[in-house]
Amino acid sequence: MLVYENTKSGFLEDSLTDQLVPEIKRGYESKGLGMGSESEVRSWENSFQYMHKVLSGSSLPDDAGVAIEFKIPLTSRRIDFLISGYDAAENANVAIVELKQWDGPSTEAVEDKDGIVRTLLGGGIRETTHPSYQASSYAQLLKDFNTRIQDKPIHLYPAAYLHNFEPAHRETLERDVYRRYTDEAPLFVRGDAKKLRSFLESQIEVGDNLETLYELNDGKLRPAKSLQDSLLAMLEDRDEFTLIDSQKVVFEKAVELAKHSARDGQKRVLIVDGGPGTGKTVVAINILSELIQQDLVAQYVSKNRAPREVYKQKLRGDKLVKEIDHLFTGAGSFVETASNALPALIADEAHRLNAESTFFGRGENQIMEIINAAKFSVFFIDESQRIHIDDIGSKAEIRRHARDLGAEIEEVELDSQFRCNGSEGYIAWLNDVLEIRATANADGFDLDYDLQVFDTPQALHDAIARKNEHTRLSRVVAGYCWEWDKEGRSDPDAYDIKIGEYERSWNLDTSEPWAIAEGSIDEVGCIHTCQGLEFDYVGVIIGADLKYREGEIVVDHEARANTDRSLFGIKKMFREEPEKAAARAEELIKNTYRTLMSRGMKGCYIYCCDEQLQEYLKTRLATGSAEPR
């Protein structure tokens, strides 16, 4: 989508007369797009002055096309600056320029991660993607999905321009670890205006009066053959994505419905109900891959970042992230998406969807926005995993919005149990023990599952660490009852969780997914970094928000950390609607521990901060038939 388009001469005139930013604002308004923040508007005023300097006096033809804030399909991201035309051989070319206002002293290389740097963003030092990575990934996305690029073809030349970045710090961003990206998208810093000008002049010698940009804008969405081949090879290399039993049935049903909607235009919604360990995400990834093979554009959607990042890395193996990065997106990405703009969306962890998308402060309802955006949408859901006060995902809510938008609705269930050693009995026992719902397993259970209660958190952590040495993946998690201090979120020596002599850090705040990050066995994860994921063994520290009193499980919402937003607003609800608030707090806290305690495939080790709850769980284990290993 073109927010601002002009010729080179028109851009220079708008910039010279201070009409450029007002024209960009008018472009946003005319297309009904949400404006960025005031700081983003100020960045336009600054960065485009530098692009004026680059283009002014250059040999680039006056009628070369210029576009600003070009919206990339399938994402909420926009390309800062594009310029189009033809080279001497009459090839249609578009240069992509990613603009940054970074300075050198606050930017650091992150050499143990793919395409990641650390710099000053949003008032703090944060990890983000390398500018050359960003520019090349935008070009890759357009190549993968824009039919005009594939068919004409249109050649893309990405670059990054850090106009405030001191040359003395250039080496930080040009280390060997970034070479694959700086080779694809050359890096220009302060003082390089002439070099960037020469780069653009080498690609564009004849003007096109915006013709190429219009063709780019009008291109339809279709997966490129190279993307199809790459994704198929990735899946074939990973045994964990193999489908069995009801997984295969759900997969075939979803693909069938997506193809029907692509043919007849009828909007369809598939609701897939599945408990912990039924393989919801594995099925979702397989559907994504198959629809791409069928020439249908599809995306995997989740509210929670953790499963997106973990499965993206599992799927790609040793390939570059940017090859599939754009296939995974957040649930708030479809606020501005037109109805039926996409053939298919696959919403995983649908119980975590929210009423407000918070995308540029906008959005009405993520369920509605997903159904509206796609001809076919599939929702994988487990209503007992709603753990946040803002979670609205339910089958009833999905049905309501599907009916309102004229969609046909089908519902299926995943019943194969892969987690908890294949035992639905353990999940039933867990529901009963936590008093979520009564089950026939109240007096015990018979299963091959390693379930133990430990007397100290240190003993629990040591046992999980030993399991991690011999199994695929084991981790310790906890209820969110300890503050996550902002100052120490990236410091492994800052201990957030303290229980007697036991001291550990919450999961460190980095771009690497905690569940699979090196060294994360020494940390403690929370519900937000493990929901939707699985481990061989999970150690669960039950905080003071869950207790046992007078023969009943009780919750204490005030024991939750202030840094946890899951119950934000519950105190106000208690003042206004105390009965509703009490029921909501009980549901969310119990669901949190049900989710944490069902992450382990082979075993779950438990420590309770509340002594009475500790004794209750020991008693319940003693009445069952599970033997510790």
Order of alpha helices (4+ residues) and beta strands (2+ residues): beta-alpha-alpha-alpha-beta-beta-beta-beta-beta-beta-alpha-alpha-beta-alpha-alpha-beta-alpha-alpha-alpha-alpha-beta-alpha-beta-alpha-beta-beta-alpha-beta-alpha-beta-alpha-beta-alpha-beta-beta-beta-alpha-beta-beta-beta-alpha-alpha-beta-alpha
